[in-house]
Structure formats: structure tokens, C-alpha cells
Amino acid sequence: MFSQIGIIGGSGLDDPDILEGRTERYVVTPFGKPSDALILGKIKNVDCVLLARHGRQHTIMPTNVNYQANIWALKEEGCTHLLVTTACGSLRDDIQPGDIVLIDQFIDRTTKRVQTFHDGQSSSPPGVCHIPMAEPFCSKTREVLMEVAQGLGVKCHTRGTMVTIEGPRFSSRAESLMFRQWGADVINMTTVPEVVLAKEAGLCYASIAMATDYDCWKEHEEAVSR
């Protein structure tokens, strides 16, 4: 199986028109169906596979995304590297709406999500997998993204800690202020368990986060509403 780049598109960032020569493939994994069809194509002669995290009609809320099936399907399709996008809220003054953050750490505040393929189900791999998570994101892939961002003149923060909440509700102001005290820089609802499962699957995973708002901690700013 040849190597391909997997792209997981987040909210508003899953346009299939980025691919040339597109074909669609619906697959079923031992963990069920992925969020949508795998869209195969090329970007400048590089083989890529695009998957809409929430489905192309954005019908799947963060808790109900089948992260296991999504990662499994991309690996089975031959992907070795995953580039993912996510919309997020900023927890820092210097991360302004529209900025890009190449996250390098996460804080997990989810409560309902399976975080391993070794979950004891009959269709799962046997045994238990204790996967190191000190460095969740692929540093080499992040370096490439940094170089590209610099070349494009994009305002890009080269590191950041993402706190992932369960959702679908947004944070209370007290929670938002607490996350700032914890050292989190941005907040979303999807990085975990996606990055954890990618790590367990042996895939190089890098996330491009785009700040859309200041969550609700910042006074005199419109609170996030959708």
C-alpha cells in the first residue's frame, strides 16, 4: 500500500474542491462507518484522502463522531500522515480571531469517548495498549507546516495547548477562566480522542487550529454562539 496524506476537515474546513480527480469510497471498519465517504484525489500530484469529521452536511456532533472508524479507515486506505483542521476559541489575548495555531499539546476534558482501539469489543485488536502521550503531535510535520505558513505570510502561532471539552455546549465563563489558569491557549471539542487514536495507530498527526472567537472569558467581546 502506497503512502497517502489523510486530511480530516473540521467545521467549515472540509471542502472537497481542494482535490483534483476526486473519487468517493464508502467503507465500513471493525468499528462501524466513518463520518462520511473517503474522498480520494490529488493535491499537486500528492495522493490525499479527505474525510469530513462531522459529515459533509455537518450533522454529527462532536461526542458522536466515530473517531475510531475515522482513524482506522484512513490508516487502512494507506495514509501515513494526517493533517487535520479545527475551528477553536482563543484563550489568549495574542491569539486573535483568524489566527492559526499549530497545537503541540492538549488537555482532555471529555468524558464520553473511547480513546483506544483495544476496547475489549469482539472486533477490536486483542490486549491492552498503553500508548505514550508526552508528545501527542508529530514534530516533523509541524515543522513543515510552520515553514509553509511563514512562506505564505500567515499569522501563525507555532505552538499551543488545546483543551478539548465534551460539548456540545460551550464553556461557562468560570470554566473558560479556569482553562486560562491551567495554561491552555485554545479550546475545541474534537482534538481528543482523534490525536490519541492516531498516535495509537502509528500515524503522524498534526493539527491546524483556526481561532474564530475568544470563547467567553474576554470581557467586552461577543461570546461564542455557534
C-alpha positions as protocol buffer text, in pm:
chain_id: "A"
residue {
  index: 1
  type: MET
  ca { x: 0 y: 0 z: 0 }
}
residue {
  index: 2
  type: PHE
  ca { x: 144 y: 336 z: -104 }
}
residue {
  index: 3
  type: SER
  ca { x: 164 y: 630 z: 133 }
}
residue {
  index: 4
  type: GLN
  ca { x: -102 y: 898 z: 125 }
}
residue {
  index: 5
  type: ILE
  ca { x: -183 y: 1214 z: 317 }
}
residue {
  index: 6
  type: GLY
  ca { x: -504 y: 1196 z: 516 }
}
residue {
  index: 7
  type: ILE
  ca { x: -692 y: 1521 z: 567 }
}
residue {
  index: 8
  type: ILE
  ca { x: -963 y: 1545 z: 830 }
}
residue {
  index: 9
  type: GLY
  ca { x: -1168 y: 1856 z: 773 }
}
residue {
  index: 10
  type: GLY
  ca { x: -1334 y: 2027 z: 1067 }
}
residue {
  index: 11
  type: SER
  ca { x: -1618 y: 2277 z: 1081 }
}
residue {
  index: 12
  type: GLY
  ca { x: -1624 y: 2474 z: 755 }
}
residue {
  index: 13
  type: LEU
  ca { x: -1285 y: 2336 z: 652 }
}
residue {
  index: 14
  type: ASP
  ca { x: -1373 y: 2023 z: 457 }
}
residue {
  index: 15
  type: ASP
  ca { x: -1421 y: 2150 z: 101 }
}
residue {
  index: 16
  type: PRO
  ca { x: -1359 y: 1861 z: -144 }
}
residue {
  index: 17
  type: ASP
  ca { x: -1274 y: 2106 z: -422 }
}
residue {
  index: 18
  type: ILE
  ca { x: -917 y: 2116 z: -291 }
}
residue {
  index: 19
  type: LEU
  ca { x: -869 y: 1773 z: -453 }
}
residue {
  index: 20
  type: GLU
  ca { x: -815 y: 1702 z: -822 }
}
residue {
  index: 21
  type: GLY
  ca { x: -951 y: 1388 z: -988 }
}
residue {
  index: 22
  type: ARG
  ca { x: -1183 y: 1311 z: -698 }
}
residue {
  index: 23
  type: THR
  ca { x: -1341 y: 974 z: -637 }
}
residue {
  index: 24
  type: GLU
  ca { x: -1551 y: 866 z: -340 }
}
residue {
  index: 25
  type: ARG
  ca { x: -1530 y: 547 z: -141 }
}
residue {
  index: 26
  type: TYR
  ca { x: -1771 y: 440 z: 130 }
}
residue {
  index: 27
  type: VAL
  ca { x: -1612 y: 194 z: 371 }
}
residue {
  index: 28
  type: VAL
  ca { x: -1704 y: 2 z: 682 }
}
residue {
  index: 29
  type: THR
  ca { x: -1448 y: -66 z: 955 }
}
residue {
  index: 30
  type: PRO
  ca { x: -1447 y: -307 z: 1252 }
}
residue {
  index: 31
  type: PHE
  ca { x: -1567 y: -3 z: 1449 }
}
residue {
  index: 32
  type: GLY
  ca { x: -1852 y: 87 z: 1216 }
}
residue {
  index: 33
  type: LYS
  ca { x: -1883 y: 352 z: 948 }
}
residue {
  index: 34
  type: PRO
  ca { x: -1666 y: 666 z: 932 }
}
residue {
  index: 35
  type: SER
  ca { x: -1831 y: 1007 z: 938 }
}
residue {
  index: 36
  type: ASP
  ca { x: -1871 y: 1014 z: 560 }
}
residue {
  index: 37
  type: ALA
  ca { x: -1721 y: 884 z: 238 }
}
residue {
  index: 38
  type: LEU
  ca { x: -1346 y: 890 z: 190 }
}
residue {
  index: 39
  type: ILE
  ca { x: -1275 y: 1134 z: -92 }
}
residue {
  index: 40
  type: LEU
  ca { x: -963 y: 1035 z: -282 }
}
residue {
  index: 41
  type: GLY
  ca { x: -772 y: 1271 z: -508 }
}
residue {
  index: 42
  type: LYS
  ca { x: -453 y: 1466 z: -554 }
}
residue {
  index: 43
  type: ILE
  ca { x: -313 y: 1799 z: -444 }
}
residue {
  index: 44
  type: LYS
  ca { x: -23 y: 1894 z: -672 }
}
residue {
  index: 45
  type: ASN
  ca { x: 31 y: 1526 z: -760 }
}
residue {
  index: 46
  type: VAL
  ca { x: 31 y: 1417 z: -396 }
}
residue {
  index: 47
  type: ASP
  ca { x: -220 y: 1142 z: -317 }
}
residue {
  index: 48
  type: CYS
  ca { x: -463 y: 1255 z: -49 }
}
residue {
  index: 49
  type: VAL
  ca { x: -772 y: 1126 z: 126 }
}
residue {
  index: 50
  type: LEU
  ca { x: -1022 y: 1377 z: 263 }
}
residue {
  index: 51
  type: LEU
  ca { x: -1273 y: 1296 z: 533 }
}
residue {
  index: 52
  type: ALA
  ca { x: -1530 y: 1538 z: 678 }
}
residue {
  index: 53
  type: ARG
  ca { x: -1513 y: 1491 z: 1054 }
}
residue {
  index: 54
  type: HIS
  ca { x: -1875 y: 1589 z: 1114 }
}
residue {
  index: 55
  type: GLY
  ca { x: -2007 y: 1457 z: 783 }
}
residue {
  index: 56
  type: ARG
  ca { x: -2035 y: 1672 z: 473 }
}
residue {
  index: 57
  type: GLN
  ca { x: -2367 y: 1813 z: 592 }
}
residue {
  index: 58
  type: HIS
  ca { x: -2224 y: 1875 z: 941 }
}
residue {
  index: 59
  type: THR
  ca { x: -2481 y: 1652 z: 1106 }
}
residue {
  index: 60
  type: ILE
  ca { x: -2260 y: 1472 z: 1362 }
}
residue {
  index: 61
  type: MET
  ca { x: -2197 y: 1647 z: 1693 }
}
residue {
  index: 62
  type: PRO
  ca { x: -1850 y: 1616 z: 1848 }
}
residue {
  index: 63
  type: THR
  ca { x: -1940 y: 1348 z: 2103 }
}
residue {
  index: 64
  type: ASN
  ca { x: -2097 y: 1127 z: 1836 }
}
residue {
  index: 65
  type: VAL
  ca { x: -1813 y: 1139 z: 1582 }
}
residue {
  index: 66
  type: ASN
  ca { x: -1690 y: 783 z: 1527 }
}
residue {
  index: 67
  type: TYR
  ca { x: -1326 y: 868 z: 1585 }
}
residue {
  index: 68
  type: GLN
  ca { x: -1222 y: 502 z: 1589 }
}
residue {
  index: 69
  type: ALA
  ca { x: -1376 y: 436 z: 1248 }
}
residue {
  index: 70
  type: ASN
  ca { x: -1236 y: 757 z: 1100 }
}
residue {
  index: 71
  type: ILE
  ca { x: -876 y: 688 z: 1200 }
}
residue {
  index: 72
  type: TRP
  ca { x: -899 y: 317 z: 1117 }
}
residue {
  index: 73
  type: ALA
  ca { x: -1040 y: 390 z: 770 }
}
residue {
  index: 74
  type: LEU
  ca { x: -766 y: 640 z: 686 }
}
residue {
  index: 75
  type: LYS
  ca { x: -494 y: 403 z: 801 }
}
residue {
  index: 76
  type: GLU
  ca { x: -645 y: 115 z: 601 }
}
residue {
  index: 77
  type: GLU
  ca { x: -655 y: 343 z: 296 }
}
residue {
  index: 78
  type: GLY
  ca { x: -278 y: 376 z: 321 }
}
residue {
  index: 79
  type: CYS
  ca { x: -245 y: 711 z: 495 }
}
residue {
  index: 80
  type: THR
  ca { x: 74 y: 759 z: 693 }
}
residue {
  index: 81
  type: HIS
  ca { x: 33 y: 1126 z: 784 }
}
residue {
  index: 82
  type: LEU
  ca { x: -280 y: 1309 z: 899 }
}
residue {
  index: 83
  type: LEU
  ca { x: -328 y: 1682 z: 856 }
}
residue {
  index: 84
  type: VAL
  ca { x: -639 y: 1795 z: 1037 }
}
residue {
  index: 85
  type: THR
  ca { x: -816 y: 2125 z: 1073 }
}
residue {
  index: 86
  type: THR
  ca { x: -1024 y: 2251 z: 1359 }
}
residue {
  index: 87
  type: ALA
  ca { x: -1206 y: 2569 z: 1450 }
}
residue {
  index: 88
  type: CYS
  ca { x: -1135 y: 2679 z: 1805 }
}
residue {
  index: 89
  type: GLY
  ca { x: -1182 y: 2951 z: 2062 }
}
residue {
  index: 90
  type: SER
  ca { x: -890 y: 3161 z: 2179 }
}
residue {
  index: 91
  type: LEU
  ca { x: -797 y: 3171 z: 2546 }
}
residue {
  index: 92
  type: ARG
  ca { x: -517 y: 3427 z: 2494 }
}
residue {
  index: 93
  type: ASP
  ca { x: -511 y: 3796 z: 2407 }
}
residue {
  index: 94
  type: ASP
  ca { x: -240 y: 3743 z: 2148 }
}
residue {
  index: 95
  type: ILE
  ca { x: -429 y: 3468 z: 1963 }
}
residue {
  index: 96
  type: GLN
  ca { x: -678 y: 3675 z: 1768 }
}
residue {
  index: 97
  type: PRO
  ca { x: -974 y: 3552 z: 1562 }
}
residue {
  index: 98
  type: GLY
  ca { x: -837 y: 3445 z: 1226 }
}
residue {
  index: 99
  type: ASP
  ca { x: -500 y: 3336 z: 1364 }
}
residue {
  index: 100
  type: ILE
  ca { x: -363 y: 2989 z: 1300 }
}
residue {
  index: 101
  type: VAL
  ca { x: -227 y: 2780 z: 1588 }
}
residue {
  index: 102
  type: LEU
  ca { x: -15 y: 2468 z: 1531 }
}
residue {
  index: 103
  type: ILE
  ca { x: -101 y: 2293 z: 1854 }
}
residue {
  index: 104
  type: ASP
  ca { x: 157 y: 2072 z: 2023 }
}
residue {
  index: 105
  type: GLN
  ca { x: -19 y: 1972 z: 2349 }
}
residue {
  index: 106
  type: PHE
  ca { x: -368 y: 1900 z: 2474 }
}
residue {
  index: 107
  type: ILE
  ca { x: -571 y: 1890 z: 2795 }
}
residue {
  index: 108
  type: ASP
  ca { x: -855 y: 1639 z: 2791 }
}
residue {
  index: 109
  type: ARG
  ca { x: -1187 y: 1743 z: 2943 }
}
residue {
  index: 110
  type: THR
  ca { x: -1400 y: 1491 z: 2753 }
}
residue {
  index: 111
  type: THR
  ca { x: -1599 y: 1229 z: 2945 }
}
residue {
  index: 112
  type: LYS
  ca { x: -1781 y: 1003 z: 2699 }
}
residue {
  index: 113
  type: ARG
  ca { x: -1531 y: 899 z: 2432 }
}
residue {
  index: 114
  type: VAL
  ca { x: -1342 y: 579 z: 2360 }
}
residue {
  index: 115
  type: GLN
  ca { x: -970 y: 656 z: 2341 }
}
residue {
  index: 116
  type: THR
  ca { x: -826 y: 326 z: 2221 }
}
residue {
  index: 117
  type: PHE
  ca { x: -880 y: 63 z: 1955 }
}
residue {
  index: 118
  type: HIS
  ca { x: -819 y: -202 z: 2222 }
}
residue {
  index: 119
  type: ASP
  ca { x: -1156 y: -152 z: 2387 }
}
residue {
  index: 120
  type: GLY
  ca { x: -1241 y: -517 z: 2457 }
}
residue {
  index: 121
  type: GLN
  ca { x: -1501 y: -549 z: 2183 }
}
residue {
  index: 122
  type: SER
  ca { x: -1512 y: -867 z: 1973 }
}
residue {
  index: 123
  type: SER
  ca { x: -1399 y: -677 z: 1662 }
}
residue {
  index: 124
  type: SER
  ca { x: -1114 y: -494 z: 1836 }
}
residue {
  index: 125
  type: PRO
  ca { x: -745 y: -588 z: 1846 }
}
residue {
  index: 126
  type: PRO
  ca { x: -663 y: -807 z: 2146 }
}
residue {
  index: 127
  type: GLY
  ca { x: -490 y: -692 z: 2460 }
}
residue {
  index: 128
  type: VAL
  ca { x: -438 y: -351 z: 2614 }
}
residue {
  index: 129
  type: CYS
  ca { x: -234 y: -69 z: 2462 }
}
residue {
  index: 130
  type: HIS
  ca { x: -66 y: 184 z: 2692 }
}
residue {
  index: 131
  type: ILE
  ca { x: 48 y: 450 z: 2445 }
}
residue {
  index: 132
  type: PRO
  ca { x: 294 y: 728 z: 2546 }
}
residue {
  index: 133
  type: MET
  ca { x: 140 y: 1071 z: 2508 }
}
residue {
  index: 134
  type: ALA
  ca { x: 410 y: 1314 z: 2620 }
}
residue {
  index: 135
  type: GLU
  ca { x: 442 y: 1438 z: 2259 }
}
residue {
  index: 136
  type: PRO
  ca { x: 99 y: 1385 z: 2102 }
}
residue {
  index: 137
  type: PHE
  ca { x: 163 y: 1566 z: 1773 }
}
residue {
  index: 138
  type: CYS
  ca { x: 420 y: 1489 z: 1503 }
}
residue {
  index: 139
  type: SER
  ca { x: 702 y: 1742 z: 1543 }
}
residue {
  index: 140
  type: LYS
  ca { x: 841 y: 1691 z: 1190 }
}
residue {
  index: 141
  type: THR
  ca { x: 503 y: 1751 z: 1029 }
}
residue {
  index: 142
  type: ARG
  ca { x: 453 y: 2058 z: 1247 }
}
residue {
  index: 143
  type: GLU
  ca { x: 788 y: 2195 z: 1127 }
}
residue {
  index: 144
  type: VAL
  ca { x: 678 y: 2158 z: 766 }
}
residue {
  index: 145
  type: LEU
  ca { x: 354 y: 2339 z: 843 }
}
residue {
  index: 146
  type: MET
  ca { x: 549 y: 2619 z: 1015 }
}
residue {
  index: 147
  type: GLU
  ca { x: 765 y: 2668 z: 706 }
}
residue {
  index: 148
  type: VAL
  ca { x: 462 y: 2674 z: 478 }
}
residue {
  index: 149
  type: ALA
  ca { x: 279 y: 2925 z: 699 }
}
residue {
  index: 150
  type: GLN
  ca { x: 583 y: 3151 z: 712 }
}
residue {
  index: 151
  type: GLY
  ca { x: 618 y: 3130 z: 335 }
}
residue {
  index: 152
  type: LEU
  ca { x: 255 y: 3231 z: 289 }
}
residue {
  index: 153
  type: GLY
  ca { x: 282 y: 3515 z: 537 }
}
residue {
  index: 154
  type: VAL
  ca { x: 4 y: 3371 z: 752 }
}
residue {
  index: 155
  type: LYS
  ca { x: -15 y: 3481 z: 1114 }
}
residue {
  index: 156
  type: CYS
  ca { x: 73 y: 3153 z: 1280 }
}
residue {
  index: 157
  type: HIS
  ca { x: 146 y: 3058 z: 1639 }
}
residue {
  index: 158
  type: THR
  ca { x: 400 y: 2776 z: 1628 }
}
residue {
  index: 159
  type: ARG
  ca { x: 278 y: 2601 z: 1942 }
}
residue {
  index: 160
  type: GLY
  ca { x: -19 y: 2595 z: 2172 }
}
residue {
  index: 161
  type: THR
  ca { x: -211 y: 2381 z: 2418 }
}
residue {
  index: 162
  type: MET
  ca { x: -562 y: 2280 z: 2317 }
}
residue {
  index: 163
  type: VAL
  ca { x: -820 y: 2199 z: 2582 }
}
residue {
  index: 164
  type: THR
  ca { x: -1088 y: 1970 z: 2440 }
}
residue {
  index: 165
  type: ILE
  ca { x: -1427 y: 1980 z: 2608 }
}
residue {
  index: 166
  type: GLU
  ca { x: -1711 y: 1734 z: 2563 }
}
residue {
  index: 167
  type: GLY
  ca { x: -1968 y: 1969 z: 2416 }
}
residue {
  index: 168
  type: PRO
  ca { x: -2198 y: 2032 z: 2250 }
}
residue {
  index: 169
  type: ARG
  ca { x: -2236 y: 2321 z: 2494 }
}
residue {
  index: 170
  type: PHE
  ca { x: -1969 y: 2587 z: 2521 }
}
residue {
  index: 171
  type: SER
  ca { x: -1784 y: 2669 z: 2843 }
}
residue {
  index: 172
  type: SER
  ca { x: -1917 y: 2874 z: 3128 }
}
residue {
  index: 173
  type: ARG
  ca { x: -1714 y: 3188 z: 3199 }
}
residue {
  index: 174
  type: ALA
  ca { x: -1577 y: 3026 z: 3515 }
}
residue {
  index: 175
  type: GLU
  ca { x: -1458 y: 2726 z: 3313 }
}
residue {
  index: 176
  type: SER
  ca { x: -1306 y: 2948 z: 3046 }
}
residue {
  index: 177
  type: LEU
  ca { x: -1112 y: 3144 z: 3308 }
}
residue {
  index: 178
  type: MET
  ca { x: -1001 y: 2820 z: 3472 }
}
residue {
  index: 179
  type: PHE
  ca { x: -868 y: 2683 z: 3143 }
}
residue {
  index: 180
  type: ARG
  ca { x: -660 y: 3001 z: 3106 }
}
residue {
  index: 181
  type: GLN
  ca { x: -516 y: 2945 z: 3453 }
}
residue {
  index: 182
  type: TRP
  ca { x: -431 y: 2588 z: 3355 }
}
residue {
  index: 183
  type: GLY
  ca { x: -216 y: 2717 z: 3069 }
}
residue {
  index: 184
  type: ALA
  ca { x: -445 y: 2627 z: 2780 }
}
residue {
  index: 185
  type: ASP
  ca { x: -421 y: 2852 z: 2475 }
}
residue {
  index: 186
  type: VAL
  ca { x: -719 y: 2744 z: 2265 }
}
residue {
  index: 187
  type: ILE
  ca { x: -1033 y: 2536 z: 2313 }
}
residue {
  index: 188
  type: ASN
  ca { x: -1233 y: 2298 z: 2093 }
}
residue {
  index: 189
  type: MET
  ca { x: -1443 y: 1979 z: 2104 }
}
residue {
  index: 190
  type: THR
  ca { x: -1262 y: 1734 z: 1873 }
}
residue {
  index: 191
  type: THR
  ca { x: -884 y: 1706 z: 1923 }
}
residue {
  index: 192
  type: VAL
  ca { x: -936 y: 1429 z: 2180 }
}
residue {
  index: 193
  type: PRO
  ca { x: -962 y: 1137 z: 2113 }
}
residue {
  index: 194
  type: GLU
  ca { x: -863 y: 1192 z: 1749 }
}
residue {
  index: 195
  type: VAL
  ca { x: -495 y: 1263 z: 1821 }
}
residue {
  index: 196
  type: VAL
  ca { x: -480 y: 977 z: 2075 }
}
residue {
  index: 197
  type: LEU
  ca { x: -617 y: 721 z: 1830 }
}
residue {
  index: 198
  type: ALA
  ca { x: -386 y: 846 z: 1555 }
}
residue {
  index: 199
  type: LYS
  ca { x: -89 y: 801 z: 1788 }
}
residue {
  index: 200
  type: GLU
  ca { x: -201 y: 450 z: 1876 }
}
residue {
  index: 201
  type: ALA
  ca { x: -241 y: 371 z: 1506 }
}
residue {
  index: 202
  type: GLY
  ca { x: 116 y: 484 z: 1435 }
}
residue {
  index: 203
  type: LEU
  ca { x: 13 y: 781 z: 1219 }
}
residue {
  index: 204
  type: CYS
  ca { x: 195 y: 1115 z: 1209 }
}
residue {
  index: 205
  type: TYR
  ca { x: -70 y: 1364 z: 1321 }
}
residue {
  index: 206
  type: ALA
  ca { x: -62 y: 1743 z: 1301 }
}
residue {
  index: 207
  type: SER
  ca { x: -346 y: 1985 z: 1366 }
}
residue {
  index: 208
  type: ILE
  ca { x: -404 y: 2329 z: 1217 }
}
residue {
  index: 209
  type: ALA
  ca { x: -635 y: 2520 z: 1450 }
}
residue {
  index: 210
  type: MET
  ca { x: -803 y: 2843 z: 1343 }
}
residue {
  index: 211
  type: ALA
  ca { x: -929 y: 3076 z: 1614 }
}
residue {
  index: 212
  type: THR
  ca { x: -1280 y: 3203 z: 1545 }
}
residue {
  index: 213
  type: ASP
  ca { x: -1356 y: 3386 z: 1872 }
}
residue {
  index: 214
  type: TYR
  ca { x: -1237 y: 3450 z: 2229 }
}
residue {
  index: 215
  type: ASP
  ca { x: -1455 y: 3183 z: 2391 }
}
residue {
  index: 216
  type: CYS
  ca { x: -1632 y: 3370 z: 2676 }
}
residue {
  index: 217
  type: TRP
  ca { x: -1354 y: 3473 z: 2914 }
}
residue {
  index: 218
  type: LYS
  ca { x: -1272 y: 3803 z: 2749 }
}
residue {
  index: 219
  type: GLU
  ca { x: -1481 y: 4098 z: 2861 }
}
residue {
  index: 220
  type: HIS
  ca { x: -1633 y: 4334 z: 2603 }
}
residue {
  index: 221
  type: GLU
  ca { x: -1607 y: 4070 z: 2332 }
}
residue {
  index: 222
  type: GLU
  ca { x: -1904 y: 3891 z: 2183 }
}
residue {
  index: 223
  type: ALA
  ca { x: -1930 y: 3544 z: 2338 }
}
residue {
  index: 224
  type: VAL
  ca { x: -1915 y: 3242 z: 2111 }
}
residue {
  index: 225
  type: SER
  ca { x: -2263 y: 3144 z: 1999 }
}
residue {
  index: 226
  type: ARG
  ca { x: -2228 y: 2877 z: 1726 }
}
